[in-house]
Amino acid sequence: MLYLAKIYVTYKPSILDPQGEVIKAALHRLDFNTVEGVNQGKYFEIKLTAADEAAASELVKAFTTELLINHNTETYRFDLEEA
Amino acid sequence: MLYLAKIYVTYKPSILDPQGEVIKAALHRLDFNTVEGVNQGKYFEIKLTAADEAAASELVKAFTTELLINHNTETYRFDLEEA
């Protein structure tokens, strides 16, 4: 069965997000002053086949931890749906 | 009221995603051969205050189109929740 995994990678809370600070400052210069915090991360949409949702979930965890994130600074979550 | 906007920025379908192709090839080299397609994009979590959800939604659309995306190559969608 074909699945679509949507993976959201963000910095761990303890990690400073300089890019987020830069974007917040830029938004304030554009008068979007009610913006209080910005975190920028990576977003992946990955199509994969697997026997069932549990197998697909295990695959996503495996390749995300092996390739897509930096364990020292990043954390992730994902959604899985039939494609 | 404080809101959290989750913004997902991806390439338009017509645009080649070289980074996605590189990641797919790397996943295949790691024997994740059931991966069929990879798209990489940007993910933002932005906290903002607004009078209500409609106002927050308008703000998100305004600053996303003004600063966060490249109109020629990218498209976006977002979720909005009370923070």
Backbone of each chain as nested JSON, in Angstrom:
{
  "chains": [
    {"id": "A", "residues": [
      {"number": 1, "name": "MET", "atoms": {"N": [0.853, -1.187, 0.0], "CA": [0.0, 0.0, 0.0], "C": [0.895, 1.245, 0.0]}},
      {"number": 2, "name": "LEU", "atoms": {"N": [0.406, 2.298, -0.718], "CA": [1.189, 3.539, -0.808], "C": [0.777, 4.511, 0.301]}},
      {"number": 3, "name": "TYR", "atoms": {"N": [1.774, 5.039, 1.011], "CA": [1.522, 5.987, 2.102], "C": [2.24, 7.308, 1.824]}},
      {"number": 4, "name": "LEU", "atoms": {"N": [1.703, 8.391, 2.411], "CA": [2.364, 9.689, 2.38], "C": [2.715, 10.066, 3.813]}},
      {"number": 5, "name": "ALA", "atoms": {"N": [4.001, 10.24, 4.064], "CA": [4.461, 10.665, 5.392], "C": [4.76, 12.16, 5.331]}},
      {"number": 6, "name": "LYS", "atoms": {"N": [4.229, 12.917, 6.289], "CA": [4.537, 14.346, 6.41], "C": [5.364, 14.509, 7.673]}},
      {"number": 7, "name": "ILE", "atoms": {"N": [6.638, 14.897, 7.494], "CA": [7.592, 14.905, 8.603], "C": [7.982, 16.361, 8.917]}},
      {"number": 8, "name": "TYR", "atoms": {"N": [7.883, 16.71, 10.217], "CA": [8.164, 18.077, 10.658], "C": [9.401, 18.035, 11.551]}},
      {"number": 9, "name": "VAL", "atoms": {"N": [10.468, 18.678, 11.106], "CA": [11.724, 18.659, 11.865], "C": [11.957, 20.063, 12.431]}},
      {"number": 10, "name": "THR", "atoms": {"N": [12.117, 20.149, 13.747], "CA": [12.358, 21.451, 14.382], "C": [13.534, 21.342, 15.342]}},
      {"number": 11, "name": "TYR", "atoms": {"N": [14.055, 22.493, 15.741], "CA": [15.127, 22.474, 16.736], "C": [14.569, 22.038, 18.089]}},
      {"number": 12, "name": "LYS", "atoms": {"N": [15.403, 21.388, 18.873], "CA": [15.025, 21.081, 20.254], "C": [14.823, 22.404, 20.993]}},
      {"number": 13, "name": "PRO", "atoms": {"N": [13.929, 22.449, 21.974], "CA": [13.635, 23.71, 22.674], "C": [14.885, 24.375, 23.253]}},
      {"number": 14, "name": "SER", "atoms": {"N": [15.852, 23.578, 23.655], "CA": [17.051, 24.152, 24.31], "C": [18.005, 24.801, 23.311]}},
      {"number": 15, "name": "ILE", "atoms": {"N": [17.747, 24.604, 22.011], "CA": [18.675, 25.076, 20.987], "C": [18.241, 26.453, 20.471]}},
      {"number": 16, "name": "LEU", "atoms": {"N": [19.162, 27.404, 20.422], "CA": [18.87, 28.733, 19.865], "C": [18.56, 28.594, 18.375]}},
      {"number": 17, "name": "ASP", "atoms": {"N": [17.557, 29.328, 17.903], "CA": [17.162, 29.271, 16.489], "C": [17.446, 30.635, 15.842]}},
      {"number": 18, "name": "PRO", "atoms": {"N": [18.704, 30.864, 15.432], "CA": [19.072, 32.178, 14.892], "C": [18.224, 32.581, 13.685]}},
      {"number": 19, "name": "GLN", "atoms": {"N": [17.918, 31.607, 12.819], "CA": [17.106, 31.903, 11.63], "C": [15.73, 32.398, 12.062]}},
      {"number": 20, "name": "GLY", "atoms": {"N": [15.172, 31.788, 13.071], "CA": [13.872, 32.217, 13.58], "C": [13.922, 33.639, 14.112]}},
      {"number": 21, "name": "GLU", "atoms": {"N": [15.018, 33.985, 14.778], "CA": [15.164, 35.349, 15.319], "C": [15.268, 36.36, 14.184]}},
      {"number": 22, "name": "VAL", "atoms": {"N": [16.002, 35.982, 13.136], "CA": [16.157, 36.885, 11.986], "C": [14.797, 37.139, 11.335]}},
      {"number": 23, "name": "ILE", "atoms": {"N": [14.012, 36.074, 11.177], "CA": [12.698, 36.212, 10.533], "C": [11.772, 37.065, 11.406]}},
      {"number": 24, "name": "LYS", "atoms": {"N": [11.844, 36.842, 12.732], "CA": [10.988, 37.645, 13.626], "C": [11.331, 39.127, 13.493]}},
      {"number": 25, "name": "ALA", "atoms": {"N": [12.619, 39.445, 13.471], "CA": [13.04, 40.847, 13.34], "C": [12.543, 41.423, 12.011]}},
      {"number": 26, "name": "ALA", "atoms": {"N": [12.634, 40.632, 10.953], "CA": [12.187, 41.103, 9.633], "C": [10.673, 41.344, 9.639]}},
      {"number": 27, "name": "LEU", "atoms": {"N": [9.928, 40.457, 10.27], "CA": [8.467, 40.624, 10.337], "C": [8.116, 41.893, 11.126]}},
      {"number": 28, "name": "HIS", "atoms": {"N": [8.871, 42.167, 12.186], "CA": [8.602, 43.385, 12.959], "C": [8.917, 44.617, 12.116]}},
      {"number": 29, "name": "ARG", "atoms": {"N": [9.986, 44.562, 11.325], "CA": [10.303, 45.717, 10.459], "C": [9.194, 45.944, 9.424]}},
      {"number": 30, "name": "LEU", "atoms": {"N": [8.465, 44.855, 9.086], "CA": [7.353, 44.985, 8.129], "C": [6.046, 45.295, 8.863]}},
      {"number": 31, "name": "ASP", "atoms": {"N": [6.184, 45.677, 10.167], "CA": [5.033, 46.079, 10.985], "C": [4.113, 44.923, 11.386]}},
      {"number": 32, "name": "PHE", "atoms": {"N": [4.621, 43.701, 11.332], "CA": [3.837, 42.581, 11.885], "C": [4.26, 42.421, 13.343]}},
      {"number": 33, "name": "ASN", "atoms": {"N": [3.898, 43.455, 14.147], "CA": [4.428, 43.52, 15.505], "C": [3.785, 42.551, 16.474]}},
      {"number": 34, "name": "THR", "atoms": {"N": [2.681, 41.931, 16.076], "CA": [2.03, 40.992, 17.007], "C": [2.653, 39.591, 16.911]}},
      {"number": 35, "name": "VAL", "atoms": {"N": [3.656, 39.45, 16.05], "CA": [4.378, 38.163, 15.987], "C": [5.283, 38.077, 17.205]}},
      {"number": 36, "name": "GLU", "atoms": {"N": [5.149, 36.998, 17.984], "CA": [5.881, 36.916, 19.255], "C": [7.035, 35.918, 19.197]}},
      {"number": 37, "name": "GLY", "atoms": {"N": [6.946, 34.933, 18.305], "CA": [8.021, 33.935, 18.245], "C": [8.006, 33.223, 16.909]}},
      {"number": 38, "name": "VAL", "atoms": {"N": [9.198, 32.913, 16.399], "CA": [9.303, 32.232, 15.106], "C": [10.295, 31.077, 15.238]}},
      {"number": 39, "name": "ASN", "atoms": {"N": [9.869, 29.905, 14.831], "CA": [10.79, 28.769, 14.728], "C": [10.746, 28.271, 13.291]}},
      {"number": 40, "name": "GLN", "atoms": {"N": [11.914, 28.149, 12.668], "CA": [11.934, 27.598, 11.314], "C": [12.537, 26.197, 11.36]}},
      {"number": 41, "name": "GLY", "atoms": {"N": [11.899, 25.274, 10.606], "CA": [12.419, 23.907, 10.549], "C": [12.313, 23.383, 9.139]}},
      {"number": 42, "name": "LYS", "atoms": {"N": [12.449, 22.055, 9.042], "CA": [12.371, 21.397, 7.727], "C": [11.071, 20.607, 7.65]}},
      {"number": 43, "name": "TYR", "atoms": {"N": [10.578, 20.482, 6.433], "CA": [9.316, 19.755, 6.217], "C": [9.538, 18.797, 5.045]}},
      {"number": 44, "name": "PHE", "atoms": {"N": [9.196, 17.53, 5.27], "CA": [9.348, 16.529, 4.209], "C": [8.001, 15.883, 3.898]}},
      {"number": 45, "name": "GLU", "atoms": {"N": [7.729, 15.698, 2.622], "CA": [6.609, 14.854, 2.201], "C": [7.23, 13.668, 1.48]}},
      {"number": 46, "name": "ILE", "atoms": {"N": [7.056, 12.475, 2.036], "CA": [7.718, 11.286, 1.485], "C": [6.681, 10.202, 1.18]}},
      {"number": 47, "name": "LYS", "atoms": {"N": [6.689, 9.758, -0.079], "CA": [5.788, 8.653, -0.484], "C": [6.557, 7.347, -0.36]}},
      {"number": 48, "name": "LEU", "atoms": {"N": [5.923, 6.375, 0.253], "CA": [6.573, 5.066, 0.423], "C": [5.521, 3.967, 0.427]}},
      {"number": 49, "name": "THR", "atoms": {"N": [5.924, 2.789, 0.001], "CA": [4.997, 1.654, 0.071], "C": [5.387, 0.812, 1.28]}},
      {"number": 50, "name": "ALA", "atoms": {"N": [4.355, 0.218, 1.895], "CA": [4.584, -0.662, 3.05], "C": [3.372, -1.586, 3.154]}},
      {"number": 51, "name": "ALA", "atoms": {"N": [3.574, -2.688, 3.898], "CA": [2.51, -3.689, 4.014], "C": [1.277, -3.084, 4.69]}},
      {"number": 52, "name": "ASP", "atoms": {"N": [1.538, -2.288, 5.749], "CA": [0.42, -1.666, 6.474], "C": [0.925, -0.407, 7.185]}},
      {"number": 53, "name": "GLU", "atoms": {"N": [0.033, 0.265, 7.938], "CA": [0.402, 1.553, 8.544], "C": [1.506, 1.384, 9.588]}},
      {"number": 54, "name": "ALA", "atoms": {"N": [1.436, 0.277, 10.332], "CA": [2.454, 0.05, 11.377], "C": [3.838, -0.098, 10.731]}},
      {"number": 55, "name": "ALA", "atoms": {"N": [3.892, -0.842, 9.642], "CA": [5.173, -1.041, 8.953], "C": [5.66, 0.279, 8.372]}},
      {"number": 56, "name": "ALA", "atoms": {"N": [4.743, 1.05, 7.823], "CA": [5.12, 2.351, 7.25], "C": [5.663, 3.261, 8.359]}},
      {"number": 57, "name": "SER", "atoms": {"N": [5.013, 3.231, 9.504], "CA": [5.436, 4.058, 10.627], "C": [6.85, 3.694, 11.076]}},
      {"number": 58, "name": "GLU", "atoms": {"N": [7.123, 2.421, 11.146], "CA": [8.46, 1.967, 11.549], "C": [9.52, 2.41, 10.537]}},
      {"number": 59, "name": "LEU", "atoms": {"N": [9.177, 2.332, 9.256], "CA": [10.108, 2.773, 8.21], "C": [10.407, 4.269, 8.346]}},
      {"number": 60, "name": "VAL", "atoms": {"N": [9.344, 5.047, 8.556], "CA": [9.528, 6.506, 8.662], "C": [10.447, 6.829, 9.836]}},
      {"number": 61, "name": "LYS", "atoms": {"N": [10.201, 6.176, 10.98], "CA": [11.064, 6.414, 12.15], "C": [12.503, 6.04, 11.833]}},
      {"number": 62, "name": "ALA", "atoms": {"N": [12.674, 4.924, 11.154], "CA": [14.034, 4.434, 10.861], "C": [14.771, 5.408, 9.948]}},
      {"number": 63, "name": "PHE", "atoms": {"N": [14.177, 5.786, 8.812], "CA": [14.959, 6.631, 7.883], "C": [15.047, 8.085, 8.357]}},
      {"number": 64, "name": "THR", "atoms": {"N": [14.08, 8.51, 9.16], "CA": [14.178, 9.873, 9.689], "C": [15.339, 9.977, 10.675]}},
      {"number": 65, "name": "THR", "atoms": {"N": [15.429, 9.024, 11.582], "CA": [16.526, 9.083, 12.558], "C": [17.869, 8.79, 11.899]}},
      {"number": 66, "name": "GLU", "atoms": {"N": [17.835, 7.975, 10.84], "CA": [19.124, 7.615, 10.222], "C": [19.653, 8.711, 9.295]}},
      {"number": 67, "name": "LEU", "atoms": {"N": [18.736, 9.465, 8.641], "CA": [19.223, 10.393, 7.602], "C": [18.717, 11.834, 7.73]}},
      {"number": 68, "name": "LEU", "atoms": {"N": [17.47, 12.007, 8.174], "CA": [16.844, 13.324, 7.983], "C": [17.084, 14.304, 9.13]}},
      {"number": 69, "name": "ILE", "atoms": {"N": [17.432, 13.797, 10.321], "CA": [17.607, 14.768, 11.421], "C": [19.008, 14.692, 12.033]}},
      {"number": 70, "name": "ASN", "atoms": {"N": [19.375, 15.796, 12.675], "CA": [20.604, 15.857, 13.466], "C": [20.174, 15.621, 14.914]}},
      {"number": 71, "name": "HIS", "atoms": {"N": [20.568, 14.485, 15.473], "CA": [20.09, 14.104, 16.815], "C": [20.484, 15.103, 17.894]}},
      {"number": 72, "name": "ASN", "atoms": {"N": [21.588, 15.79, 17.689], "CA": [22.046, 16.693, 18.76], "C": [21.161, 17.926, 18.887]}},
      {"number": 73, "name": "THR", "atoms": {"N": [20.638, 18.379, 17.75], "CA": [19.952, 19.676, 17.792], "C": [18.485, 19.613, 17.379]}},
      {"number": 74, "name": "GLU", "atoms": {"N": [18.085, 18.515, 16.715], "CA": [16.741, 18.506, 16.15], "C": [15.848, 17.411, 16.727]}},
      {"number": 75, "name": "THR", "atoms": {"N": [14.562, 17.672, 16.658], "CA": [13.547, 16.688, 17.022], "C": [12.531, 16.642, 15.88]}},
      {"number": 76, "name": "TYR", "atoms": {"N": [11.665, 15.617, 15.85], "CA": [10.71, 15.53, 14.736], "C": [9.398, 14.927, 15.193]}},
      {"number": 77, "name": "ARG", "atoms": {"N": [8.374, 15.134, 14.384], "CA": [7.116, 14.411, 14.522], "C": [6.6, 14.168, 13.106]}},
      {"number": 78, "name": "PHE", "atoms": {"N": [5.669, 13.263, 12.947], "CA": [5.176, 13.024, 11.586], "C": [3.717, 12.604, 11.586]}},
      {"number": 79, "name": "ASP", "atoms": {"N": [3.08, 12.822, 10.445], "CA": [1.737, 12.33, 10.187], "C": [1.857, 11.326, 9.029]}},
      {"number": 80, "name": "LEU", "atoms": {"N": [0.947, 10.328, 9.056], "CA": [0.989, 9.295, 8.021], "C": [-0.411, 9.114, 7.46]}},
      {"number": 81, "name": "GLU", "atoms": {"N": [-0.534, 9.108, 6.155], "CA": [-1.862, 8.894, 5.563], "C": [-1.71, 8.04, 4.31]}},
      {"number": 82, "name": "GLU", "atoms": {"N": [-2.782, 7.368, 3.934], "CA": [-2.737, 6.605, 2.692], "C": [-2.673, 7.592, 1.529]}},
      {"number": 83, "name": "ALA", "atoms": {"N": [-1.81, 7.301, 0.568], "CA": [-1.672, 8.24, -0.558], "C": [-2.623, 7.832, -1.688]}}
    ]},
    {"id": "B", "residues": [
      {"number": 1, "name": "MET", "atoms": {"N": [-5.702, 37.465, 21.809], "CA": [-5.547, 36.041, 22.006], "C": [-4.283, 35.556, 21.282]}},
      {"number": 2, "name": "LEU", "atoms": {"N": [-3.598, 34.575, 21.924], "CA": [-2.347, 34.054, 21.339], "C": [-2.634, 32.838, 20.453]}},
      {"number": 3, "name": "TYR", "atoms": {"N": [-2.086, 32.849, 19.245], "CA": [-2.28, 31.747, 18.302], "C": [-0.931, 31.146, 17.896]}},
      {"number": 4, "name": "LEU", "atoms": {"N": [-0.96, 29.892, 17.491], "CA": [0.222, 29.239, 16.916], "C": [-0.112, 28.868, 15.473]}},
      {"number": 5, "name": "ALA", "atoms": {"N": [0.645, 29.432, 14.555], "CA": [0.464, 29.093, 13.136], "C": [1.545, 28.091, 12.744]}},
      {"number": 6, "name": "LYS", "atoms": {"N": [1.133, 27.003, 12.088], "CA": [2.091, 26.019, 11.55], "C": [2.016, 26.139, 10.033]}},
      {"number": 7, "name": "ILE", "atoms": {"N": [3.125, 26.576, 9.435], "CA": [3.131, 26.916, 8.006], "C": [4.041, 25.934, 7.259]}},
      {"number": 8, "name": "TYR", "atoms": {"N": [3.492, 25.349, 6.187], "CA": [4.22, 24.339, 5.42], "C": [4.475, 24.905, 4.029]}},
      {"number": 9, "name": "VAL", "atoms": {"N": [5.759, 25.087, 3.697], "CA": [6.112, 25.678, 2.403], "C": [6.757, 24.599, 1.538]}},
      {"number": 10, "name": "THR", "atoms": {"N": [6.203, 24.371, 0.353], "CA": [6.763, 23.358, -0.544], "C": [6.908, 23.941, -1.944]}},
      {"number": 11, "name": "TYR", "atoms": {"N": [7.689, 23.244, -2.772], "CA": [7.806, 23.685, -4.162], "C": [6.48, 23.459, -4.886]}},
      {"number": 12, "name": "LYS", "atoms": {"N": [6.207, 24.315, -5.848], "CA": [5.05, 24.072, -6.724], "C": [5.298, 22.765, -7.486]}},
      {"number": 13, "name": "PRO", "atoms": {"N": [4.23, 22.027, -7.811], "CA": [4.407, 20.722, -8.478], "C": [5.262, 20.793, -9.757]}},
      {"number": 14, "name": "SER", "atoms": {"N": [5.196, 21.911, -10.439], "CA": [5.909, 22.009, -11.725], "C": [7.415, 22.236, -11.533]}},
      {"number": 15, "name": "ILE", "atoms": {"N": [7.825, 22.5, -10.304], "CA": [9.229, 22.845, -10.049], "C": [10.028, 21.602, -9.655]}},
      {"number": 16, "name": "LEU", "atoms": {"N": [11.174, 21.401, -10.265], "CA": [12.06, 20.279, -9.918], "C": [12.579, 20.493, -8.494]}},
      {"number": 17, "name": "ASP", "atoms": {"N": [12.638, 19.415, -7.709], "CA": [13.115, 19.499, -6.326], "C": [14.417, 18.715, -6.207]}},
      {"number": 18, "name": "PRO", "atoms": {"N": [15.555, 19.335, -6.576], "CA": [16.819, 18.587, -6.574], "C": [17.167, 18.015, -5.198]}},
      {"number": 19, "name": "GLN", "atoms": {"N": [16.879, 18.781, -4.14], "CA": [17.184, 18.301, -2.79], "C": [16.396, 17.025, -2.503]}},
      {"number": 20, "name": "GLY", "atoms": {"N": [15.143, 17.004, -2.935], "CA": [14.314, 15.816, -2.733], "C": [14.882, 14.614, -3.46]}},
      {"number": 21, "name": "GLU", "atoms": {"N": [15.389, 14.844, -4.662], "CA": [15.987, 13.746, -5.447], "C": [17.243, 13.212, -4.764]}},
      {"number": 22, "name": "VAL", "atoms": {"N": [18.049, 14.12, -4.228], "CA": [19.277, 13.714, -3.532], "C": [18.933, 12.854, -2.314]}},
      {"number": 23, "name": "ILE", "atoms": {"N": [17.912, 13.281, -1.559], "CA": [17.518, 12.536, -0.356], "C": [16.971, 11.163, -0.745]}},
      {"number": 24, "name": "LYS", "atoms": {"N": [16.178, 11.121, -1.826], "CA": [15.635, 9.824, -2.252], "C": [16.772, 8.86, -2.615]}},
      {"number": 25, "name": "ALA", "atoms": {"N": [17.757, 9.372, -3.342], "CA": [18.896, 8.517, -3.726], "C": [19.647, 8.03, -2.474]}},
      {"number": 26, "name": "ALA", "atoms": {"N": [19.799, 8.903, -1.504], "CA": [20.506, 8.519, -0.269], "C": [19.709, 7.465, 0.488]}},
      {"number": 27, "name": "LEU", "atoms": {"N": [18.394, 7.63, 0.532], "CA": [17.551, 6.638, 1.227], "C": [17.65, 5.28, 0.525]}},
      {"number": 28, "name": "HIS", "atoms": {"N": [17.698, 5.296, -0.788], "CA": [17.833, 4.029, -1.527], "C": [19.184, 3.387, -1.233]}},
      {"number": 29, "name": "ARG", "atoms": {"N": [20.222, 4.193, -1.13], "CA": [21.557, 3.629, -0.811], "C": [21.554, 3.015, 0.588]}},
      {"number": 30, "name": "LEU", "atoms": {"N": [20.653, 3.521, 1.453], "CA": [20.548, 2.955, 2.815], "C": [19.531, 1.808, 2.852]}},
      {"number": 31, "name": "ASP", "atoms": {"N": [19.145, 1.336, 1.623], "CA": [18.216, 0.206, 1.489], "C": [16.778, 0.515, 1.871]}},
      {"number": 32, "name": "PHE", "atoms": {"N": [16.41, 1.772, 1.889], "CA": [14.988, 2.106, 2.055], "C": [14.375, 2.206, 0.653]}},
      {"number": 33, "name": "ASN", "atoms": {"N": [14.331, 1.047, -0.015], "CA": [13.972, 1.037, -1.432], "C": [12.491, 1.244, -1.709]}},
      {"number": 34, "name": "THR", "atoms": {"N": [11.664, 1.172, -0.662], "CA": [10.217, 1.362, -0.904], "C": [9.839, 2.849, -0.901]}},
      {"number": 35, "name": "VAL", "atoms": {"N": [10.848, 3.719, -0.69], "CA": [10.584, 5.158, -0.779], "C": [10.436, 5.531, -2.249]}},
      {"number": 36, "name": "GLU", "atoms": {"N": [9.321, 6.15, -2.593], "CA": [9.049, 6.41, -4.025], "C": [9.224, 7.888, -4.396]}},
      {"number": 37, "name": "GLY", "atoms": {"N": [9.056, 8.76, -3.426], "CA": [9.199, 10.179, -3.772], "C": [9.49, 11.001, -2.525]}},
      {"number": 38, "name": "VAL", "atoms": {"N": [10.314, 12.025, -2.682], "CA": [10.687, 12.875, -1.543], "C": [10.56, 14.337, -1.962]}},
      {"number": 39, "name": "ASN", "atoms": {"N": [9.829, 15.101, -1.167], "CA": [9.804, 16.557, -1.361], "C": [10.266, 17.187, -0.068]}},
      {"number": 40, "name": "GLN", "atoms": {"N": [11.249, 18.097, -0.155], "CA": [11.669, 18.795, 1.045], "C": [11.211, 20.244, 0.958]}},
      {"number": 41, "name": "GLY", "atoms": {"N": [10.68, 20.75, 2.101], "CA": [10.247, 22.15, 2.123], "C": [10.622, 22.785, 3.441]}},
      {"number": 42, "name": "LYS", "atoms": {"N": [10.029, 23.939, 3.703], "CA": [10.311, 24.678, 4.948], "C": [9.083, 24.576, 5.846]}},
      {"number": 43, "name": "TYR", "atoms": {"N": [9.354, 24.609, 7.133], "CA": [8.278, 24.5, 8.14], "C": [8.484, 25.612, 9.16]}},
      {"number": 44, "name": "PHE", "atoms": {"N": [7.425, 26.375, 9.408], "CA": [7.507, 27.474, 10.386], "C": [6.465, 27.263, 11.477]}},
      {"number": 45, "name": "GLU", "atoms": {"N": [6.88, 27.508, 12.707], "CA": [5.922, 27.603, 13.814], "C": [6.015, 29.05, 14.302]}},
      {"number": 46, "name": "ILE", "atoms": {"N": [4.92, 29.783, 14.171], "CA": [4.937, 31.21, 14.491], "C": [3.821, 31.531, 15.502]}},
      {"number": 47, "name": "LYS", "atoms": {"N": [4.257, 32.142, 16.627], "CA": [3.279, 32.573, 17.654], "C": [2.928, 34.026, 17.395]}},
      {"number": 48, "name": "LEU", "atoms": {"N": [1.644, 34.329, 17.399], "CA": [1.199, 35.703, 17.16], "C": [-0.077, 35.961, 17.936]}},
      {"number": 49, "name": "THR", "atoms": {"N": [-0.271, 37.227, 18.291], "CA": [-1.534, 37.582, 18.944], "C": [-2.439, 38.251, 17.91]}},
      {"number": 50, "name": "ALA", "atoms": {"N": [-3.738, 37.999, 18.068], "CA": [-4.728, 38.61, 17.17], "C": [-6.064, 38.624, 17.906]}},
      {"number": 51, "name": "ALA", "atoms": {"N": [-6.971, 39.472, 17.4], "CA": [-8.273, 39.629, 18.056], "C": [-9.056, 38.313, 18.04]}},
      {"number": 52, "name": "ASP", "atoms": {"N": [-9.016, 37.63, 16.89], "CA": [-9.73, 36.36, 16.759], "C": [-9.06, 35.524, 15.669]}},
      {"number": 53, "name": "GLU", "atoms": {"N": [-9.633, 34.331, 15.397], "CA": [-8.984, 33.418, 14.452], "C": [-8.959, 33.982, 13.036]}},
      {"number": 54, "name": "ALA", "atoms": {"N": [-10.022, 34.667, 12.67], "CA": [-10.086, 35.238, 11.308], "C": [-8.981, 36.283, 11.133]}},
      {"number": 55, "name": "ALA", "atoms": {"N": [-8.784, 37.097, 12.137], "CA": [-7.742, 38.133, 12.066], "C": [-6.367, 37.472, 12.024]}},
      {"number": 56, "name": "ALA", "atoms": {"N": [-6.192, 36.435, 12.819], "CA": [-4.908, 35.72, 12.833], "C": [-4.643, 35.105, 11.468]}},
      {"number": 57, "name": "SER", "atoms": {"N": [-5.666, 34.541, 10.882], "CA": [-5.526, 33.901, 9.574], "C": [-5.114, 34.922, 8.509]}},
      {"number": 58, "name": "GLU", "atoms": {"N": [-5.718, 36.097, 8.554], "CA": [-5.366, 37.149, 7.59], "C": [-3.909, 37.586, 7.771]}},
      {"number": 59, "name": "LEU", "atoms": {"N": [-3.492, 37.689, 9.034], "CA": [-2.102, 38.083, 9.313], "C": [-1.125, 37.038, 8.758]}},
      {"number": 60, "name": "VAL", "atoms": {"N": [-1.437, 35.764, 9.0], "CA": [-0.548, 34.695, 8.532], "C": [-0.421, 34.746, 7.007]}},
      {"number": 61, "name": "LYS", "atoms": {"N": [-1.563, 34.907, 6.336], "CA": [-1.517, 34.981, 4.854], "C": [-0.673, 36.179, 4.417]}},
      {"number": 62, "name": "ALA", "atoms": {"N": [-0.847, 37.29, 5.102], "CA": [-0.135, 38.522, 4.704], "C": [1.37, 38.348, 4.876]}},
      {"number": 63, "name": "PHE", "atoms": {"N": [1.837, 37.915, 6.043], "CA": [3.293, 37.871, 6.224], "C": [3.939, 36.682, 5.527]}},
      {"number": 64, "name": "THR", "atoms": {"N": [3.149, 35.627, 5.296], "CA": [3.724, 34.501, 4.547], "C": [3.97, 34.89, 3.095]}},
      {"number": 65, "name": "THR", "atoms": {"N": [3.007, 35.533, 2.482], "CA": [3.189, 35.926, 1.078], "C": [4.207, 37.063, 0.957]}},
      {"number": 66, "name": "GLU", "atoms": {"N": [4.282, 37.9, 2.013], "CA": [5.199, 39.044, 1.913], "C": [6.657, 38.655, 2.185]}},
      {"number": 67, "name": "LEU", "atoms": {"N": [6.864, 37.641, 3.053], "CA": [8.258, 37.384, 3.466], "C": [8.711, 35.928, 3.364]}},
      {"number": 68, "name": "LEU", "atoms": {"N": [7.824, 34.993, 3.656], "CA": [8.284, 33.617, 3.876], "C": [8.363, 32.757, 2.61]}},
      {"number": 69, "name": "ILE", "atoms": {"N": [7.673, 33.124, 1.539], "CA": [7.734, 32.252, 0.356], "C": [8.223, 33.005, -0.878]}},
      {"number": 70, "name": "ASN", "atoms": {"N": [8.753, 32.211, -1.831], "CA": [9.115, 32.725, -3.145], "C": [7.933, 32.383, -4.059]}},
      {"number": 71, "name": "HIS", "atoms": {"N": [7.23, 33.405, -4.503], "CA": [5.998, 33.183, -5.27], "C": [6.239, 32.403, -6.571]}},
      {"number": 72, "name": "ASN", "atoms": {"N": [7.416, 32.537, -7.125], "CA": [7.648, 31.885, -8.428], "C": [7.746, 30.366, -8.295]}},
      {"number": 73, "name": "THR", "atoms": {"N": [8.31, 29.929, -7.168], "CA": [8.617, 28.49, -7.07], "C": [7.898, 27.772, -5.935]}},
      {"number": 74, "name": "GLU", "atoms": {"N": [7.356, 28.539, -4.966], "CA": [6.817, 27.868, -3.776], "C": [5.334, 28.123, -3.577]}},
      {"number": 75, "name": "THR", "atoms": {"N": [4.717, 27.179, -2.871], "CA": [3.332, 27.316, -2.454], "C": [3.288, 26.999, -0.953]}},
      {"number": 76, "name": "TYR", "atoms": {"N": [2.178, 27.308, -0.269], "CA": [2.139, 27.046, 1.175], "C": [0.727, 26.69, 1.624]}},
      {"number": 77, "name": "ARG", "atoms": {"N": [0.65, 26.076, 2.772], "CA": [-0.613, 25.92, 3.483], "C": [-0.307, 26.081, 4.974]}},
      {"number": 78, "name": "PHE", "atoms": {"N": [-1.32, 26.291, 5.784], "CA": [-1.035, 26.461, 7.204], "C": [-2.19, 25.961, 8.06]}},
      {"number": 79, "name": "ASP", "atoms": {"N": [-1.833, 25.629, 9.304], "CA": [-2.817, 25.293, 10.329], "C": [-2.704, 26.373, 11.398]}},
      {"number": 80, "name": "LEU", "atoms": {"N": [-3.843, 26.647, 12.051], "CA": [-3.875, 27.697, 13.069], "C": [-4.54, 27.13, 14.313]}},
      {"number": 81, "name": "GLU", "atoms": {"N": [-3.917, 27.315, 15.468], "CA": [-4.55, 26.829, 16.707], "C": [-4.281, 27.832, 17.815]}},
      {"number": 82, "name": "GLU", "atoms": {"N": [-5.138, 27.84, 18.822], "CA": [-4.885, 28.696, 19.978], "C": [-3.658, 28.158, 20.705]}},
      {"number": 83, "name": "ALA", "atoms": {"N": [-2.772, 29.053, 21.094], "CA": [-1.543, 28.615, 21.774], "C": [-1.753, 28.613, 23.291]}}
    ]}
  ]
}
